[in-house]
């Protein structure tokens, strides 16, 4: 229906940072720290806003339908 739900990620390597954080190929990131990612410009501005965060909560859709939340601690 041409409605953006978030950002779909791919080319995830399980031995690299995103894979170790729990992301899988095809996951759709829908929210980060309660900020919706239904508009592309939100993703770009959110990246800068998260630079000093110690923990990030990422809501995803796995396999297009299963909602999950990943909590990522940043050292």
C-alpha positions as CSV (number, residue, x, y, z in Angstrom):
1,X,0.0,0.0,0.0
2,X,3.1,2.3,-0.5
3,X,3.3,3.3,3.2
4,X,6.7,3.5,4.8
5,X,7.0,1.4,8.0
6,X,10.7,2.1,8.7
7,X,14.1,1.2,7.3
8,X,14.8,-2.3,6.0
9,X,18.3,-3.6,6.7
10,X,20.3,-6.2,4.8
11,X,23.8,-7.5,4.3
12,X,24.0,-8.2,8.1
13,X,27.1,-10.3,9.0
14,X,26.5,-12.1,12.3
15,X,30.2,-11.7,13.3
16,X,30.0,-7.9,12.9
17,X,28.5,-5.1,15.1
18,X,24.9,-5.2,13.8
19,X,24.8,-8.9,13.8
20,X,26.2,-9.1,17.3
21,X,23.5,-6.6,18.5
22,X,20.8,-9.0,17.3
23,X,19.8,-7.6,13.9
24,X,19.1,-10.0,11.1
25,X,18.8,-9.6,7.3
26,X,15.4,-8.2,6.4
27,X,14.6,-6.6,9.8
28,X,12.6,-3.4,9.5
29,X,13.6,-0.7,12.0
30,X,10.4,1.0,13.0
31,X,11.4,3.0,16.1
32,X,14.5,4.1,17.9
33,X,14.1,5.3,21.5
34,X,10.3,5.9,21.0
35,X,11.0,8.0,17.8
36,X,9.0,6.6,14.8
37,X,10.9,6.1,11.6
38,X,8.0,6.3,9.1
39,X,9.6,9.2,7.3
40,X,13.2,9.0,5.8
41,X,14.3,12.4,7.2
42,X,13.6,11.1,10.8
43,X,16.3,8.5,10.4
44,X,19.0,11.0,9.4
45,X,18.2,13.4,12.2
46,X,17.9,10.6,14.7
47,X,21.5,9.4,13.9
48,X,22.9,12.7,15.1
49,X,20.7,12.8,18.2
50,X,22.0,9.4,19.4
51,X,25.7,10.2,19.3
52,X,25.9,10.5,23.1
53,X,23.5,7.8,24.2
54,X,24.6,5.0,26.4
55,X,21.6,2.7,25.6
56,X,19.4,2.6,22.5
57,X,16.0,0.8,22.2
58,X,15.3,-0.3,18.7
59,X,11.8,-1.6,17.7
60,X,11.9,-3.8,14.6
61,X,9.6,-6.0,12.5
62,X,11.2,-9.4,12.0
63,X,10.1,-11.3,8.8
64,X,7.8,-8.3,8.1
65,X,5.3,-9.1,10.9
66,X,6.8,-10.1,14.2
67,X,7.4,-7.0,16.4
68,X,10.5,-7.1,18.6
69,X,12.6,-4.7,20.7
70,X,16.4,-4.8,20.8
71,X,18.2,-3.0,23.7
72,X,21.7,-2.0,22.7
73,X,24.2,-0.8,25.3
74,X,26.9,1.4,23.9
75,X,30.3,1.3,25.6
